Amino acid sequence: MNPAAFLLFIPALIGRLATGVLTQQQKVGVESDSVYPEEWKTGPTWQQHTAMTLDRLHIDKDFVSAPRRLSLLSP
């Protein structure tokens, strides 16, 4: 890696790490917003299973929007 690329890489890496830490701090103890509608919990079987899987994996709106926020700090 040449010095110019290294000088761009380090601030981007630090920015990504800082954004991730701040995002996680904000989420502690807060109920997350689900990506699916509430009707899915009582809907057809495939919707119920999808909702349970998304809940179990903790996939919420922050999970979906985090890559977009992190890409803003990329060189």
One Martini backbone bead per residue (centre of mass of N, CA, C, O) as a GRO file, in nm:
protein
   75
    1MET     BB    1   0.096   0.037   0.024
    2ASN     BB    2   0.071   0.352  -0.026
    3PRO     BB    3   0.078   0.650   0.141
    4ALA     BB    4  -0.182   0.775   0.020
    5ALA     BB    5  -0.372   0.538   0.080
    6PHE     BB    6  -0.317   0.531   0.383
    7LEU     BB    7  -0.425   0.825   0.443
    8LEU     BB    8  -0.723   0.736   0.358
    9PHE     BB    9  -0.776   0.476   0.526
   10ILE     BB   10  -0.759   0.557   0.827
   11PRO     BB   11  -0.996   0.764   0.851
   12ALA     BB   12  -1.211   0.566   0.747
   13LEU     BB   13  -1.178   0.355   0.970
   14ILE     BB   14  -1.234   0.541   1.211
   15GLY     BB   15  -1.516   0.632   1.115
   16ARG     BB   16  -1.649   0.353   1.116
   17LEU     BB   17  -1.600   0.283   1.411
   18ALA     BB   18  -1.739   0.530   1.539
   19THR     BB   19  -2.018   0.482   1.415
   20GLY     BB   20  -2.066   0.204   1.540
   21VAL     BB   21  -2.045   0.287   1.837
   22LEU     BB   22  -2.266   0.508   1.838
   23THR     BB   23  -2.496   0.326   1.745
   24GLN     BB   24  -2.484   0.122   1.982
   25GLN     BB   25  -2.529   0.328   2.211
   26GLN     BB   26  -2.817   0.415   2.114
   27LYS     BB   27  -2.946   0.108   2.131
   28VAL     BB   28  -2.930   0.082   2.425
   29GLY     BB   29  -3.242   0.005   2.562
   30VAL     BB   30  -3.387   0.009   2.280
   31GLU     BB   31  -3.643  -0.012   2.084
   32SER     BB   32  -3.684  -0.152   1.787
   33ASP     BB   33  -3.740  -0.114   1.447
   34SER     BB   34  -3.914  -0.276   1.233
   35VAL     BB   35  -3.932  -0.392   0.891
   36TYR     BB   36  -4.211  -0.492   0.957
   37PRO     BB   37  -4.528  -0.532   0.989
   38GLU     BB   38  -4.750  -0.606   1.244
   39GLU     BB   39  -4.935  -0.810   1.076
   40TRP     BB   40  -4.722  -1.046   1.056
   41LYS     BB   41  -4.778  -1.180   1.342
   42THR     BB   42  -5.096  -1.259   1.220
   43GLY     BB   43  -5.048  -1.382   0.964
   44PRO     BB   44  -4.930  -1.573   0.767
   45THR     BB   45  -4.692  -1.804   0.803
   46TRP     BB   46  -4.463  -1.665   0.641
   47GLN     BB   47  -4.480  -1.400   0.806
   48GLN     BB   48  -4.428  -1.513   1.087
   49HIS     BB   49  -4.149  -1.641   1.022
   50THR     BB   50  -4.013  -1.385   0.926
   51ALA     BB   51  -4.051  -1.223   1.186
   52MET     BB   52  -3.901  -1.420   1.375
   53THR     BB   53  -3.630  -1.412   1.226
   54LEU     BB   54  -3.579  -1.104   1.244
   55ASP     BB   55  -3.588  -1.097   1.553
   56ARG     BB   56  -3.365  -1.308   1.614
   57LEU     BB   57  -3.147  -1.135   1.429
   58HIS     BB   58  -3.188  -0.823   1.469
   59ILE     BB   59  -3.353  -0.697   1.223
   60ASP     BB   60  -3.351  -0.358   1.150
   61LYS     BB   61  -3.339  -0.038   1.047
   62ASP     BB   62  -3.040  -0.005   1.130
   63PHE     BB   63  -2.930  -0.244   0.968
   64VAL     BB   64  -3.011  -0.122   0.687
   65SER     BB   65  -2.875   0.182   0.728
   66ALA     BB   66  -2.570   0.148   0.803
   67PRO     BB   67  -2.423   0.120   0.524
   68ARG     BB   68  -2.499   0.404   0.431
   69ARG     BB   69  -2.353   0.560   0.656
   70LEU     BB   70  -2.067   0.430   0.613
   71SER     BB   71  -2.026   0.520   0.309
   72LEU     BB   72  -1.972   0.826   0.372
   73LEU     BB   73  -1.665   0.747   0.493
   74SER     BB   74  -1.563   0.679   0.226
   75PRO     BB   75  -1.316   0.721  -0.026
   0.00000   0.00000   0.00000
